[in-house]
Amino acid sequence: MISDYQKTLNKLNEYNLSPQDSVKRNNDAELARDRFYESIDDTIYERTTPEEYTALQANHNALPLHLLSTQQRDALAIIQGTFRLSASQYPSGYLRLLGKTENKKVTAECDRAIASLVKHCGDKAPADYTRSDINKFINESCQIKKTSTVLRQLKSLSAMFNRVSLEMDFTEDQQHPFKNFKIPNLGYDSEDRKELNSQQIDQIRGMVASRTPEIDHLIHLMLDTGMRIKECVGLKIEDIKIDADTPHLFLYRNNVRDLKTKSSRRVIPLVGSALLAMKKATVAQLDEFVFPRYVDKAQS
């Protein structure tokens, strides 16, 4: 969407116009707008019969926008000060501004948040939503989702609307109501994760080997190190020090793996099945990652 908007700005630039010229009243702006309006009129003239064109001139309120290209319509709306995006058009622009158009996780999060908003409150420009819409979204969403999920989606919506409306100078939509929201009983529906008992851990250790060796390596690495799954899949070959006096691995933030807290950065000894798993996983591995099939290359 940002790229389409830029093309529209390029179209305006052909007439020495910018979005700011929609409100300027100096002679240069007036002349530039007149040239642009004349080009719109020429397009309409070319795409209608003489009779249709004469009828359109007689009815000044009936501008046939369907005869214009998308860029012409958008450029006209910008100069008239009426150009805005609906909520469903925000994710593509937001992802482009973040440089994460190929990031599947972030894309999915944005798309889910927008889809949920449109489902409950319709597809509108951000500032056209009301506090009643926000409350409706919260109340209906909390009936089918955890409150923490609803909060996360609201924060995603707010971030998208803030970033794109600011970047595209949508002054009106910068005043959207997706802020200072309150979710009743936030966190009360959360469930503590139960830890595995010793019997369950023994059962996992005794499982028949998987057809996918990486899965076995991941399981044993997590069992004997306490690492999280996201921490494991972001490991690089250079992080594993098998031949050290005390075999270990380095865990730190990298371009495909974030860490929960600063204290999550640490050196972890490799013992038992975790050490064996890392020996098997790294031998003859040509990729930079220990578990390349689970790495989203778009993030690297």
Secondary structure by P-SEA (a helix, b strand, c coil): caaaaaaaaaaaaaacccccccccccaaaaaaaaaaaaaaaaaaaaaccaaaaaaaaacccccccccccaaaaaaaaaaaccccccccccaaaaaaaacccccaaaaaaaaaaaaaaaacccccccccccaaaaaaaaaaaaacccaaaaaaaaaaaaaaaaaaaaaacccccccccccccccccccccccccccccaaaaaaaaaccccccaaaaaaaaaaaaccccaaaaaacccccccccccccccccccccccccccccccbbbbbcaaaaaaaaaaacccccccccccccccccc
